[in-house]
Amino acid sequence: MSRMVSGTNSTAIERALQVFADMMIERMEQMKGGDWKKGWFNSSGGGVPQNLSGRVYNGSNSFFLHLYTDMKGFKTPVFMTFKQAHDAGASVKKGAGSFPVVYWDFSIKDLHGNKISRLEYDKLSKEEKTKYTIIPFLKYYNVFNLDQTTLKEVQPEKYQQLLDKFAVKEIKDTQGMYVNAALDRMFEKQEWLCPVHVDKPSDNAYYSLSKDEIFLPMKAQFKIGTDVESVYQNGMEFYGTALHEMTHSTLTEERLNRKVSRRFGDPEIAKEELVAELSSALIGNSMGFTKGILDNNAAYLSGWVAILKEEPKFIVSVMADVNKASQMVMTEIDKQNVALGLPTLMPSKEALKNEIKVSSIYKSGKDTFRISGYKDGFPLGEKPVSKEEYSFFRTLNPEEKRVYLETKTASLFKNEIESVSVSRNKSMALR
């Protein structure tokens, strides 16, 4: 099932993709200049982008919100919709520009192109369903950064808490280099998905597909700076390089199965290098450090710029791989964070248990699937869904699932939601 940019909002989506492409082109052009040292991000993020309630943005949205925060000079990667700002008692500042967050939805069409609703589709027999096609398409909504709102004025304590949450503390080893405890533990105990060799001198960093092993120079080899700041940054370069090669190692058939040609100069190789660069930049910035682009990837910059200028939709394919790779890497890193008693990059299972109950789609029997509906934690009941919808739902990342469930709940439980609203209004009137 191919994912395409389609639907009635295709023009708006194309504009959103153009925004992403223009941002990447601008940063790539900066990196092509000789005086740009930082790479994709000019400053460290110190956490995963989130909305005001704490829900994190994943994959491509996470990367672009990080990049937008960096390029605009915002203090934190905290974003909210116009309504979320209003609900918090704040407002969006006059003249503030919004930024798109994209997610997947789908439409159902028969052989003649006629659309039917999800409810109509669910009532069809298995044989009748074969006459219809589920077509995924991109949708979006707009968000504003925390600094584009008046939250600082109306909720100063909340604002300061968010600043503190994303503050980056310097952690140095005995050589003055940046140190990352989670990655150090992973390499020491060899708990990555394949062996990572970091204990012997080496002239190159690379992932061997034939051996399924990663080879890195020793951390001390990265210490080439002559001042305190440069030495500290050298440590970041070591871990960033490691994340780049770890991303490459996710391409195998038994992991994420990215098809990559072994022929030098093949476009697939250039794309794979971009996936590794973006994934390592995203993960590193979420962990609180940033790195420059790898020297051997600087040669790809002009090619990447040319592709994005000609075809901005190239981003959809690239970021789909970045989504999957970065989540796989961060999941493994979070296992180390848990073992060390450190905060996790992604919400923990325990944290999710403590959230207000939300809708979910799950397998209820051998061949039966259901959606449990909730509105602000209030149970709305359950309704059947198809196997196709269940399977499609499982392909989505957490942020896409959240938005998708909100849409489906509003559609399938419309009457139940209205009943809840009436009951609450009556209850409020009695107080």
CORGIWO-V857350 format. One record per pair of residues at least 6 apart in sequence whose ideal C-beta (glycine too) atoms are under 8 Angstrom apart, sorted by the first residue. I is the first residue (numbers start at 1). GAP is how many residues later the second one is. D is the distance in whole Angstrom. If there is no record, write none. Layout:
i=I gap=GAP d=D
i=I gap=GAP d=D
//
This chain:
i=1 gap=133 d=7
i=1 gap=135 d=7
i=1 gap=391 d=8
i=2 gap=134 d=8
i=3 gap=101 d=7
i=3 gap=133 d=5
i=3 gap=134 d=8
i=3 gap=135 d=8
i=3 gap=313 d=7
i=3 gap=317 d=7
i=4 gap=131 d=7
i=4 gap=132 d=7
i=4 gap=133 d=6
i=5 gap=8 d=5
i=5 gap=9 d=7
i=5 gap=12 d=7
i=5 gap=132 d=6
i=5 gap=133 d=5
i=5 gap=308 d=6
i=5 gap=311 d=7
i=6 gap=101 d=8
i=6 gap=129 d=6
i=6 gap=131 d=4
i=6 gap=132 d=8
i=7 gap=6 d=8
i=7 gap=98 d=8
i=7 gap=100 d=7
i=7 gap=130 d=4
i=7 gap=131 d=8
i=7 gap=132 d=7
i=9 gap=130 d=6
i=9 gap=131 d=8
i=10 gap=127 d=8
i=12 gap=128 d=7
i=13 gap=89 d=7
i=13 gap=124 d=8
i=13 gap=125 d=5
i=13 gap=126 d=7
i=13 gap=127 d=6
i=14 gap=298 d=7
i=14 gap=299 d=8
i=16 gap=84 d=4
i=16 gap=86 d=6
i=16 gap=122 d=8
i=16 gap=124 d=5
i=17 gap=295 d=5
i=17 gap=296 d=6
i=17 gap=298 d=6
i=17 gap=299 d=7
i=18 gap=294 d=5
i=19 gap=80 d=7
i=19 gap=81 d=6
i=20 gap=40 d=8
i=20 gap=44 d=6
i=20 gap=292 d=7
i=20 gap=295 d=5
i=21 gap=287 d=5
i=21 gap=288 d=8
i=21 gap=291 d=4
i=21 gap=293 d=8
i=21 gap=294 d=6
i=23 gap=41 d=7
i=23 gap=44 d=6
i=23 gap=45 d=7
i=23 gap=48 d=7
i=24 gap=43 d=8
i=24 gap=280 d=8
i=24 gap=284 d=6
i=24 gap=291 d=7
i=25 gap=280 d=5
i=25 gap=283 d=5
i=25 gap=284 d=7
i=26 gap=45 d=7
i=27 gap=13 d=6
i=27 gap=40 d=7
i=27 gap=44 d=7
i=28 gap=273 d=5
i=28 gap=276 d=6
i=28 gap=277 d=5
i=28 gap=280 d=8
i=29 gap=276 d=7
i=30 gap=6 d=5
i=31 gap=8 d=7
i=31 gap=9 d=8
i=31 gap=262 d=6
i=31 gap=267 d=7
i=31 gap=270 d=6
i=32 gap=266 d=8
i=32 gap=269 d=5
i=32 gap=270 d=7
i=32 gap=273 d=8
i=37 gap=255 d=6
i=38 gap=252 d=6
i=38 gap=253 d=8
i=38 gap=254 d=6
i=39 gap=201 d=8
i=39 gap=242 d=6
i=39 gap=251 d=6
i=39 gap=252 d=5
i=39 gap=253 d=4
i=39 gap=254 d=5
i=40 gap=27 d=7
i=40 gap=237 d=7
i=40 gap=238 d=7
i=40 gap=241 d=4
i=40 gap=245 d=8
i=40 gap=250 d=7
i=40 gap=253 d=7
i=41 gap=25 d=7
i=41 gap=26 d=7
i=41 gap=29 d=5
i=41 gap=240 d=6
i=41 gap=244 d=5
i=41 gap=249 d=4
i=42 gap=28 d=5
i=42 gap=29 d=8
i=42 gap=248 d=7
i=43 gap=27 d=6
i=43 gap=247 d=7
i=44 gap=124 d=5
i=44 gap=241 d=6
i=44 gap=244 d=5
i=44 gap=245 d=5
i=44 gap=246 d=5
i=45 gap=21 d=5
i=45 gap=24 d=7
i=45 gap=25 d=8
i=45 gap=32 d=6
i=45 gap=121 d=7
i=45 gap=123 d=8
i=45 gap=240 d=4
i=45 gap=241 d=6
i=45 gap=243 d=7
i=45 gap=245 d=8
i=46 gap=120 d=5
i=46 gap=121 d=6
i=46 gap=122 d=4
i=46 gap=242 d=4
i=47 gap=30 d=7
i=47 gap=118 d=6
i=47 gap=119 d=5
i=47 gap=239 d=6
i=47 gap=241 d=8
i=47 gap=298 d=8
i=48 gap=8 d=5
i=48 gap=9 d=7
i=48 gap=10 d=8
i=48 gap=14 d=6
i=48 gap=29 d=8
i=48 gap=238 d=5
i=48 gap=297 d=6
i=48 gap=298 d=7
i=49 gap=7 d=7
i=49 gap=8 d=5
i=49 gap=12 d=7
i=49 gap=13 d=5
i=49 gap=16 d=4
i=49 gap=17 d=6
i=49 gap=20 d=7
i=49 gap=28 d=4
i=49 gap=29 d=7
i=49 gap=30 d=7
i=50 gap=6 d=5
i=50 gap=7 d=7
i=50 gap=27 d=7
i=50 gap=28 d=6
i=50 gap=29 d=8
i=51 gap=6 d=7
i=51 gap=27 d=7
i=51 gap=28 d=6
i=51 gap=29 d=6
i=51 gap=30 d=8
i=51 gap=33 d=7
i=51 gap=92 d=7
i=52 gap=26 d=7
i=52 gap=27 d=8
i=52 gap=28 d=4
i=52 gap=32 d=5
i=52 gap=33 d=8
i=52 gap=36 d=6
i=52 gap=94 d=8
i=52 gap=99 d=8
i=53 gap=31 d=8
i=54 gap=293 d=8
i=55 gap=344 d=7
i=55 gap=347 d=7
i=56 gap=6 d=7
i=56 gap=290 d=7
i=56 gap=291 d=7
i=56 gap=342 d=7
i=56 gap=343 d=7
i=57 gap=8 d=6
i=57 gap=22 d=7
i=57 gap=44 d=7
i=57 gap=342 d=5
i=58 gap=265 d=7
i=58 gap=269 d=7
i=58 gap=339 d=4
i=58 gap=340 d=5
i=58 gap=341 d=5
i=58 gap=342 d=8
i=59 gap=260 d=7
i=59 gap=263 d=6
i=59 gap=264 d=3
i=59 gap=265 d=8
i=59 gap=267 d=6
i=59 gap=268 d=7
i=59 gap=338 d=5
i=59 gap=340 d=8
i=60 gap=42 d=7
i=60 gap=255 d=8
i=60 gap=259 d=3
i=60 gap=260 d=8
i=60 gap=262 d=6
i=60 gap=263 d=6
i=61 gap=40 d=5
i=61 gap=41 d=7
i=61 gap=42 d=8
i=61 gap=338 d=6
i=62 gap=220 d=6
i=62 gap=224 d=7
i=62 gap=264 d=8
i=63 gap=215 d=6
i=63 gap=218 d=7
i=63 gap=219 d=5
i=63 gap=256 d=7
i=63 gap=259 d=6
i=63 gap=263 d=8
i=64 gap=35 d=8
i=65 gap=12 d=6
i=65 gap=14 d=6
i=65 gap=34 d=7
i=65 gap=36 d=8
i=65 gap=78 d=8
i=66 gap=11 d=6
i=66 gap=216 d=7
i=66 gap=219 d=5
i=66 gap=220 d=8
i=68 gap=6 d=8
i=68 gap=31 d=5
i=68 gap=77 d=8
i=69 gap=7 d=7
i=69 gap=8 d=4
i=69 gap=76 d=7
i=72 gap=73 d=7
i=74 gap=71 d=5
i=74 gap=72 d=7
i=74 gap=73 d=5
i=74 gap=74 d=8
i=75 gap=71 d=7
i=75 gap=72 d=6
i=75 gap=88 d=6
i=75 gap=91 d=8
i=76 gap=69 d=8
i=76 gap=70 d=6
i=76 gap=71 d=8
i=76 gap=86 d=5
i=76 gap=87 d=6
i=76 gap=89 d=8
i=76 gap=90 d=5
i=77 gap=68 d=8
i=77 gap=89 d=7
i=78 gap=67 d=7
i=78 gap=68 d=4
i=78 gap=84 d=5
i=78 gap=88 d=8
i=79 gap=20 d=7
i=79 gap=22 d=8
i=79 gap=64 d=4
i=79 gap=65 d=7
i=79 gap=66 d=6
i=79 gap=67 d=7
i=80 gap=8 d=7
i=80 gap=63 d=6
i=80 gap=64 d=6
i=80 gap=66 d=7
i=80 gap=69 d=7
i=81 gap=60 d=6
i=81 gap=61 d=7
i=81 gap=62 d=6
i=81 gap=63 d=8
i=82 gap=10 d=6
i=82 gap=60 d=7
i=82 gap=62 d=7
i=85 gap=6 d=6
i=85 gap=7 d=6
i=85 gap=59 d=7
i=85 gap=64 d=5
i=85 gap=66 d=7
i=88 gap=63 d=6
i=88 gap=66 d=8
i=88 gap=67 d=7
i=88 gap=70 d=8
i=89 gap=65 d=5
i=89 gap=66 d=7
i=90 gap=59 d=5
i=90 gap=60 d=5
i=90 gap=61 d=4
i=90 gap=63 d=8
i=90 gap=64 d=5
i=90 gap=65 d=7
i=91 gap=58 d=7
i=91 gap=59 d=5
i=92 gap=52 d=5
i=92 gap=56 d=6
i=92 gap=57 d=6
i=93 gap=55 d=6
i=93 gap=56 d=6
i=93 gap=57 d=7
i=96 gap=48 d=6
i=96 gap=52 d=4
i=96 gap=53 d=8
i=97 gap=51 d=8
i=98 gap=44 d=4
i=98 gap=45 d=6
i=98 gap=46 d=6
i=99 gap=43 d=7
i=99 gap=44 d=6
i=99 gap=45 d=7
i=99 gap=46 d=8
i=100 gap=40 d=4
i=100 gap=41 d=7
i=100 gap=42 d=6
i=100 gap=43 d=8
i=101 gap=39 d=6
i=101 gap=40 d=6
i=101 gap=41 d=7
i=101 gap=42 d=5
i=101 gap=298 d=8
i=102 gap=36 d=5
i=102 gap=37 d=7
i=102 gap=38 d=5
i=103 gap=35 d=7
i=103 gap=36 d=6
i=103 gap=37 d=7
i=103 gap=38 d=8
i=103 gap=293 d=8
i=103 gap=296 d=7
i=103 gap=297 d=5
i=103 gap=300 d=5
i=103 gap=301 d=7
i=104 gap=32 d=5
i=104 gap=33 d=7
i=104 gap=34 d=6
i=104 gap=35 d=7
i=104 gap=292 d=6
i=104 gap=296 d=6
i=104 gap=300 d=7
i=105 gap=31 d=7
i=105 gap=32 d=6
i=105 gap=33 d=8
i=105 gap=34 d=5
i=105 gap=299 d=7
i=105 gap=302 d=7
i=106 gap=28 d=5
i=106 gap=29 d=6
i=106 gap=30 d=5
i=106 gap=31 d=7
i=106 gap=286 d=7
i=107 gap=8 d=6
i=107 gap=27 d=8
i=107 gap=28 d=5
i=107 gap=30 d=7
i=108 gap=7 d=6
i=108 gap=8 d=5
i=108 gap=9 d=8
i=108 gap=10 d=7
i=108 gap=13 d=5
i=108 gap=24 d=5
i=108 gap=25 d=7
i=108 gap=26 d=6
i=108 gap=27 d=7
i=109 gap=6 d=5
i=109 gap=7 d=8
i=109 gap=23 d=7
i=109 gap=24 d=6
i=109 gap=26 d=6
i=110 gap=6 d=7
i=110 gap=21 d=6
i=110 gap=22 d=5
i=110 gap=23 d=8
i=111 gap=20 d=6
i=116 gap=16 d=7
i=117 gap=294 d=8
i=118 gap=267 d=8
i=118 gap=271 d=7
i=118 gap=290 d=7
i=118 gap=293 d=7
i=118 gap=294 d=7
i=119 gap=292 d=8
i=119 gap=293 d=7
i=121 gap=8 d=7
i=121 gap=11 d=6
i=121 gap=265 d=7
i=122 gap=262 d=6
i=122 gap=263 d=7
i=122 gap=264 d=6
i=124 gap=8 d=7
i=129 gap=257 d=7
i=129 gap=259 d=7
i=134 gap=254 d=6
i=134 gap=255 d=8
i=134 gap=258 d=7
i=136 gap=256 d=7
i=138 gap=178 d=7
i=141 gap=262 d=8
i=146 gap=6 d=8
i=146 gap=13 d=7
i=146 gap=16 d=6
i=151 gap=7 d=7
i=151 gap=8 d=5
i=152 gap=7 d=4
i=168 gap=120 d=5
i=168 gap=121 d=8
i=169 gap=119 d=8
i=170 gap=8 d=8
i=170 gap=62 d=7
i=171 gap=7 d=7
i=171 gap=8 d=5
i=171 gap=9 d=8
i=171 gap=10 d=8
i=172 gap=6 d=7
i=172 gap=7 d=6
i=172 gap=60 d=6
i=172 gap=63 d=8
i=173 gap=6 d=4
i=173 gap=62 d=7
i=175 gap=45 d=7
i=175 gap=48 d=6
i=175 gap=56 d=7
i=176 gap=52 d=6
i=176 gap=55 d=5
i=176 gap=56 d=6
i=177 gap=42 d=7
i=177 gap=45 d=7
i=177 gap=46 d=6
i=177 gap=54 d=6
i=177 gap=55 d=6
i=177 gap=57 d=6
i=177 gap=58 d=3
i=177 gap=61 d=7
i=178 gap=54 d=5
i=178 gap=55 d=7
i=178 gap=56 d=8
i=178 gap=57 d=3
i=178 gap=58 d=5
i=178 gap=61 d=7
i=178 gap=111 d=6
i=179 gap=56 d=6
i=180 gap=59 d=5
i=180 gap=107 d=7
i=180 gap=109 d=7
i=181 gap=155 d=8
i=181 gap=159 d=6
i=181 gap=161 d=7
i=182 gap=105 d=7
i=182 gap=151 d=5
i=182 gap=154 d=4
i=182 gap=155 d=5
i=182 gap=158 d=6
i=182 gap=160 d=7
i=183 gap=56 d=5
i=183 gap=59 d=6
i=183 gap=60 d=8
i=183 gap=150 d=7
i=183 gap=153 d=7
i=185 gap=6 d=8
i=185 gap=151 d=5
i=185 gap=154 d=7
i=185 gap=155 d=6
i=186 gap=6 d=6
i=186 gap=10 d=8
i=186 gap=146 d=7
i=186 gap=147 d=7
i=186 gap=150 d=5
i=187 gap=9 d=5
i=187 gap=11 d=5
i=187 gap=55 d=8
i=190 gap=6 d=7
i=191 gap=141 d=7
i=191 gap=144 d=7
i=191 gap=145 d=7
i=192 gap=22 d=7
i=192 gap=54 d=6
i=192 gap=57 d=8
i=192 gap=140 d=6
i=193 gap=56 d=6
i=193 gap=57 d=7
i=193 gap=62 d=7
i=193 gap=135 d=8
i=193 gap=139 d=7
i=194 gap=18 d=5
i=194 gap=19 d=6
i=194 gap=20 d=6
i=194 gap=55 d=5
i=195 gap=17 d=8
i=195 gap=18 d=5
i=195 gap=19 d=7
i=196 gap=17 d=8
i=196 gap=18 d=4
i=196 gap=20 d=7
i=196 gap=46 d=7
i=196 gap=50 d=8
i=197 gap=16 d=7
i=197 gap=17 d=7
i=197 gap=18 d=5
i=197 gap=19 d=7
i=198 gap=18 d=5
i=198 gap=20 d=6
i=198 gap=21 d=7
i=198 gap=44 d=8
i=199 gap=19 d=7
i=200 gap=18 d=7
i=201 gap=16 d=7
i=201 gap=17 d=6
i=201 gap=20 d=6
i=202 gap=13 d=6
i=202 gap=14 d=7
i=202 gap=15 d=5
i=202 gap=16 d=7
i=202 gap=19 d=8
i=203 gap=14 d=7
i=204 gap=11 d=7
i=204 gap=13 d=7
i=205 gap=10 d=7
i=205 gap=11 d=5
i=205 gap=12 d=6
i=205 gap=36 d=5
i=205 gap=37 d=8
i=205 gap=39 d=8
i=205 gap=40 d=6
i=205 gap=89 d=8
i=206 gap=8 d=8
i=206 gap=9 d=6
i=206 gap=39 d=7
i=207 gap=6 d=8
i=207 gap=7 d=5
i=207 gap=8 d=8
i=207 gap=38 d=5
i=207 gap=41 d=4
i=207 gap=42 d=5
i=208 gap=6 d=8
i=208 gap=7 d=7
i=209 gap=42 d=8
i=209 gap=43 d=7
i=209 gap=53 d=8
i=212 gap=37 d=7
i=212 gap=40 d=7
i=214 gap=28 d=8
i=214 gap=31 d=5
i=214 gap=32 d=7
i=214 gap=34 d=8
i=214 gap=35 d=6
i=216 gap=22 d=8
i=216 gap=25 d=7
i=216 gap=26 d=6
i=216 gap=29 d=7
i=217 gap=21 d=8
i=219 gap=16 d=7
i=219 gap=19 d=5
i=222 gap=12 d=5
i=222 gap=13 d=7
i=222 gap=15 d=5
i=222 gap=16 d=4
i=222 gap=19 d=8
i=223 gap=8 d=6
i=223 gap=11 d=5
i=223 gap=12 d=8
i=224 gap=6 d=8
i=224 gap=10 d=6
i=225 gap=6 d=4
i=225 gap=7 d=8
i=225 gap=8 d=7
i=225 gap=9 d=5
i=233 gap=58 d=8
i=236 gap=48 d=7
i=236 gap=53 d=4
i=236 gap=54 d=6
i=236 gap=55 d=5
i=237 gap=54 d=5
i=237 gap=55 d=7
i=239 gap=45 d=7
i=239 gap=48 d=8
i=239 gap=50 d=6
i=239 gap=52 d=8
i=240 gap=40 d=5
i=240 gap=41 d=8
i=240 gap=44 d=5
i=240 gap=49 d=7
i=240 gap=50 d=8
i=240 gap=51 d=3
i=240 gap=52 d=8
i=241 gap=39 d=8
i=241 gap=50 d=7
i=241 gap=53 d=7
i=243 gap=36 d=7
i=243 gap=37 d=4
i=243 gap=40 d=5
i=243 gap=41 d=6
i=243 gap=86 d=7
i=244 gap=32 d=5
i=244 gap=33 d=7
i=244 gap=35 d=8
i=244 gap=36 d=4
i=244 gap=50 d=6
i=245 gap=31 d=8
i=246 gap=34 d=8
i=246 gap=83 d=6
i=247 gap=28 d=7
i=247 gap=29 d=4
i=247 gap=32 d=4
i=247 gap=33 d=6
i=247 gap=78 d=5
i=247 gap=79 d=8
i=247 gap=82 d=6
i=248 gap=24 d=7
i=248 gap=28 d=5
i=249 gap=6 d=8
i=250 gap=6 d=5
i=250 gap=8 d=8
i=250 gap=74 d=8
i=250 gap=75 d=5
i=250 gap=78 d=5
i=250 gap=79 d=7
i=251 gap=6 d=7
i=251 gap=7 d=4
i=251 gap=9 d=6
i=251 gap=21 d=7
i=255 gap=73 d=7
i=256 gap=65 d=7
i=256 gap=68 d=5
i=256 gap=69 d=6
i=256 gap=72 d=7
i=258 gap=14 d=7
i=258 gap=17 d=7
i=258 gap=63 d=6
i=259 gap=9 d=7
i=260 gap=8 d=5
i=260 gap=9 d=6
i=260 gap=12 d=5
i=261 gap=7 d=4
i=261 gap=8 d=6
i=263 gap=6 d=8
i=270 gap=30 d=5
i=270 gap=33 d=6
i=270 gap=34 d=7
i=271 gap=46 d=8
i=271 gap=47 d=6
i=271 gap=50 d=8
i=273 gap=24 d=5
i=273 gap=27 d=6
i=274 gap=26 d=7
i=274 gap=30 d=6
i=274 gap=44 d=6
i=275 gap=43 d=6
i=275 gap=46 d=5
i=275 gap=47 d=6
i=275 gap=50 d=6
i=276 gap=49 d=8
i=277 gap=16 d=6
i=277 gap=17 d=7
i=277 gap=20 d=6
i=278 gap=40 d=7
i=278 gap=41 d=8
i=278 gap=44 d=5
i=279 gap=43 d=5
i=279 gap=46 d=5
i=279 gap=47 d=5
i=279 gap=50 d=7
i=280 gap=11 d=7
i=281 gap=9 d=7
i=281 gap=10 d=7
i=282 gap=40 d=7
i=282 gap=44 d=5
i=283 gap=43 d=6
i=283 gap=46 d=6
i=283 gap=47 d=6
i=283 gap=50 d=7
i=283 gap=62 d=8
i=284 gap=6 d=6
i=284 gap=7 d=6
i=286 gap=44 d=7
i=286 gap=59 d=6
i=287 gap=46 d=7
i=287 gap=58 d=7
i=293 gap=8 d=8
i=307 gap=7 d=5
i=308 gap=6 d=6
i=308 gap=7 d=7
i=323 gap=74 d=6
i=327 gap=19 d=8
i=327 gap=70 d=7
i=330 gap=15 d=5
i=330 gap=16 d=6
i=331 gap=15 d=7
i=333 gap=12 d=6
i=334 gap=10 d=4
i=334 gap=11 d=6
i=334 gap=12 d=6
i=334 gap=14 d=8
i=337 gap=6 d=7
i=337 gap=7 d=5
i=337 gap=8 d=7
i=338 gap=6 d=7
i=338 gap=10 d=8
i=346 gap=52 d=8
i=356 gap=18 d=8
i=356 gap=20 d=7
i=356 gap=21 d=4
i=357 gap=17 d=5
i=357 gap=20 d=5
i=357 gap=22 d=7
i=358 gap=16 d=5
i=358 gap=19 d=8
i=358 gap=44 d=7
i=358 gap=47 d=6
i=359 gap=12 d=6
i=359 gap=13 d=6
i=359 gap=14 d=5
i=359 gap=15 d=5
i=359 gap=46 d=4
i=359 gap=47 d=8
i=359 gap=49 d=7
i=359 gap=50 d=4
i=360 gap=11 d=7
i=360 gap=12 d=5
i=360 gap=45 d=7
i=361 gap=8 d=7
i=361 gap=9 d=7
i=361 gap=10 d=5
i=361 gap=24 d=6
i=361 gap=28 d=7
i=361 gap=29 d=6
i=361 gap=32 d=5
i=361 gap=44 d=7
i=361 gap=47 d=8
i=362 gap=7 d=7
i=362 gap=8 d=6
i=362 gap=9 d=8
i=362 gap=10 d=7
i=362 gap=28 d=8
i=363 gap=6 d=6
i=363 gap=27 d=7
i=364 gap=6 d=5
i=367 gap=20 d=7
i=368 gap=16 d=7
i=369 gap=15 d=7
i=369 gap=16 d=5
i=369 gap=17 d=7
i=369 gap=18 d=6
i=369 gap=20 d=7
i=369 gap=21 d=4
i=370 gap=12 d=5
i=370 gap=13 d=7
i=370 gap=14 d=6
i=370 gap=15 d=6
i=371 gap=11 d=7
i=371 gap=12 d=6
i=371 gap=13 d=8
i=371 gap=14 d=5
i=371 gap=34 d=8
i=371 gap=37 d=6
i=371 gap=38 d=8
i=371 gap=41 d=7
i=372 gap=7 d=8
i=372 gap=9 d=8
i=372 gap=10 d=5
i=373 gap=6 d=7
i=373 gap=7 d=3
i=373 gap=8 d=6
i=373 gap=9 d=7
i=373 gap=10 d=7
i=373 gap=36 d=5
i=373 gap=39 d=7
i=373 gap=40 d=4
i=373 gap=43 d=7
i=374 gap=6 d=6
i=374 gap=35 d=7
i=375 gap=34 d=7
i=375 gap=38 d=7
i=375 gap=41 d=8
i=375 gap=42 d=5
i=375 gap=45 d=6
i=378 gap=42 d=6
i=380 gap=29 d=7
i=380 gap=33 d=4
i=380 gap=36 d=4
i=380 gap=37 d=7
i=380 gap=40 d=7
i=381 gap=32 d=7
i=381 gap=35 d=6
i=383 gap=29 d=5
i=383 gap=30 d=7
i=393 gap=8 d=7
i=393 gap=11 d=7
i=396 gap=8 d=6
i=409 gap=8 d=8
i=410 gap=7 d=7
//
